Each structure stands twice: as C-alpha cells, then as structure tokens.
Amino acid sequence: MTSKPPLFAGYLGADYDALPPVVRDLHDLRGPAIWRGRASVTRGASFWARLIAFAFRFPPATDDIDVTVTMTPRQGGELWQRQFGAARFWSFLRVQDGHMTERFGPFTFTLGLHVADGQLHFPVQSGRVGPLPFPRFLLPVSVAREYEDAGQFHFDVALSAPITGAPMVHYRGWLAPTA
C-alpha cells in the first residue's frame, strides 16, 4: 500500500523538490509537528488595517517575540496554530477543487502557492466568506514566502488591507523543529 504524500508535496508535485531541505522538512507533515523560533511584527497604522488585523487575531507589533507553530494533519488538510507570545491565531490549509486554500474562521482564501527561486510563495488569488465570493477589491494583498537562510527555515509574511492597500501586518522570523 502506498502512503499519500504530505499536503504540500502532493499539491506542488515535482516543484516541491526545488525547495531547500529545511522548507521541505517543515512541510513533510505526517503527524503533529511543533516548530519554534523568533519573529518581529509590524502593524499598520490606519484604523481599517488595525480593525482587520484585530478581526483575524494577528499578533501585536514587537521587535522580538517567541513564536510557536503547531501543524496537525486533519481531515485531508493541515490545521496550523501560530502563537506569537500570548497571541494565537489558527488557519486550516487544504486542497479544494484543485487549489490550495487557507481558511480563517468563515473566511477562505485561494492561494497561488508556487515555488520560485527556491522559495515557497503564498499569494492570495481569491476569497470568500462562507459560500459568497469576495469582489477583487475586498481581497487582502499577500506577499508571503518561506525560504532557507544559512541552513535555517525563515518566513516573511506581509499583508495589506483590502480597499486601501494600507499595510496591515508584517511578520517575519525563523523556526526550528522541536525534538
């Protein structure tokens, strides 16, 4: 019997092999995994950007904070819990209708997940709340990537608010697997 590949490897196919080993290690999820590290967070100044960041429970601004990411395979996808200090937020990633999606509560976003220059990129392509699609002007802009630097896993996620394009949240840092 052949075991099913992990979510990201199955979705990306041969492109998955172009990722650095440390990025593949994080996504070679066959059971619950916990990665820990450090990050910095900046938050947008506009009321609109702050309101959206608050609604999604994104972490507060800080120059240096402990980060824990717990990933659990579940129901054909992966539940990700991100904890920045005391702030926690969750999402659920899965392949739906041939596209990688990420759900935050009632909001589901289709990601243009792809590999370029040895990095994994997560741009938002479309979104919906429940079954209702968002018009393009209501989509956040996501410039998000995972990559290797000096043998270590790094992430860099910058989100801009819909309508205004104002910076909403930008978190970046590194993670290492726990024993």
C-alpha positions, -999 to +999 in steps of 0.1 A: +000+000+000+013+034-010+010+062+016-004+095+005+022+123+003+020+152+027-003+181+017+023+205+002+043+178-015+011+163-031-001+197-043+032+210-057+044+177-073+078+179-089+082+216-079+083+206-043+118+191-049+131+226-058+126+237-023+155+237+002+156+207+026+147+228+056+115+241+039+105+206+028+112+194+064+086+218+078+060+206+052+068+169+054+039+166+078+029+130+086+018+137+122+015+167+145+047+188+145+058+218+165+084+244+153+097+272+175+116+304+168+117+341+170+099+369+150+093+406+146+059+420+139+049+454+125+013+465+123-004+491+101-014+524+115-047+530+098-079+522+116-091+500+087-059+479+087-059+476+126-096+465+125-089+437+100-057+426+118-077+425+151-105+405+135-081+379+123-062+379+156-029+388+141-001+394+167+007+429+181+037+449+170+070+439+185+107+438+176+114+403+190+090+376+202+088+339+208+069+320+180+055+285+181+038+270+150+019+237+156+008+219+125-016+190+127-028+168+098-066+167+099-095+158+075-073+158+044-056+191+053-035+208+080-045+228+110-019+255+118-019+272+151+005+302+152+014+316+186+034+349+189+039+353+226+004+351+241-014+360+208-027+329+189-044+325+155-054+295+135-059+285+099-068+254+080-050+246+048-063+221+022-066+214-015-101+222-027-112+219-063-075+216-074-064+248-055-046+253-022-069+271+002-065+286+037-095+291+060-096+316+089-129+310+106-156+318+080-131+333+055-115+311+029-087+323+006-074+306-025-036+307-026-015+309-057+010+286-039+041+282-060+079+277-059+102+304-074+139+309-068+140+281-042+113+298-021+077+289-014+053+318-022+017+322-009-001+350-028-039+354-023-058+349-055-094+349-044-115+347-013-150+341+001-169+343+033-189+311+036-201+304+001-201+341-010-171+352-031-153+384-024-150+410-052-114+415-060-112+450-043-121+433-010-091+409-011-060+415+010-027+416-008-004+389+005+034+389-001+043+358+018+072+334+014+092+307+032+128+302+025+162+289+038+189+312+051+221+298+065+205+264+068+176+277+088+138+280+080+126+316+076+092+331+069+082+366+058+045+375+056+033+410+046-004+416+043-020+448+030-056+458+037-083+455+011-097+487-005-069+510+009-038+488+003-026+501+037-001+478+055-020+456+078+006+432+094+041+421+086+057+393+105+090+377+098+114+354+115+128+319+118+117+285+131+134+252+141+118+218+147+113+208+183+126+174+194 
